Amino acid sequence: MTDCKVSLLGADYHDKFDPRMYLQLKERYLEVDMEFHRQLHYSCKQGMFKGERLLELGEGPGISRLIAATTYFSEIVFSDYTASCREEVRKWIENREDAYDWSRHFKFVADLKGNGLVTMIPDPLEPITCDPFDGIIVASCLEAACPDIASFESSVKAVSSILKPGGVVIHWGRLGGNFCKVGDAQFHALTTTEEIVREAYKQAGFTMIHSVNVGNGGDDLQHLADAKNYLFIVARKQNVTHD
Ligand SMILES: C[S@@+](CC[C@H](N)C(=O)[O-])C[C@H]1O[C@@H](n2cnc3c(N)ncnc32)[C@H](O)[C@@H]1O
């Protein structure tokens, strides 16, 4: 049982989220993540997701989410709220010896091209100001960051605010459940449904162009994260301005 434990969020990430533990945990979700890679690859190949500037919002300590998109964007910006996660990514950018080994993920999506990689710290719970992006990947972040549906909806609007008109967001998030464990620490996960997520994107001025439901990786992972499903969405920001 997990409901007797306090679920952590917000500033708890700074001292209670263990990036390496999270990366080890992610290896157990390889099959679920491979479906994310396949869908991202498909979205890029179909021309749905491409442009100059790509933001990965709340990427955590890993770089794997954007591998398939690297050839379709010329500048990639990593971001995460938690300093230790950004440090883990910096090790990889700087090619340091103690960087995490992503080879299993690269085998799947192949051929990462050198891009202008930088890191930054936008927080979807606050107004975000930065140059707008052509594409944003927001994976398993809003459910972690948002305490309730109202903040989820305003976070989707914050995501929209830094996307160019006509720009595209890839949203990957859990449906159902309310926690995720990293080692002994149990983190909050907002309980959502597909309808809630779709409505939030609709309210923020997006049009859905592709969406897929993906399984939760099996019952033996439920003690780690009680997601019922994962949802992959490709949504385009409306109000396209024509020159
Ligand atoms: C479950 S992890 C997901 C990491 C990664 N995107 C993935 O798919 O594996 C949740 C991430 O959300 C980040 N996060 C938590 N609160 C946040 C906030 N207010 N703004 C941005 N990121 C936040 C955490 O630092 C953490 O890296």
The ligand as an ORCA input file, in Angstrom:
! r2SCAN-3c Opt
* xyz 0 1
  C       8.803     11.941    -13.576
  S      10.116     13.031    -13.945
  C      10.065     12.995    -15.725
  C      11.414     13.188    -16.360
  C      11.476     12.970    -17.873
  N      10.736     13.961    -18.601
  C      11.010     11.604    -18.274
  O      10.113     11.514    -19.092
  O      11.574     10.634    -17.784
  C       9.405     14.588    -13.551
  C      10.340     15.753    -13.811
  O       9.592     16.944    -13.654
  C      10.455     17.901    -13.100
  N       9.645     18.932    -12.437
  C       9.025     18.888    -11.254
  N       8.422     20.050    -10.989
  C       8.679     20.842    -12.043
  C       8.343     22.166    -12.352
  N       7.621     22.922    -11.536
  N       8.787     22.661    -13.526
  C       9.527     21.902    -14.379
  N       9.872     20.623    -14.128
  C       9.447     20.122    -12.960
  C      11.349     17.163    -12.128
  O      12.556     17.826    -11.881
  C      11.517     15.840    -12.846
  O      12.720     15.823    -13.566
*
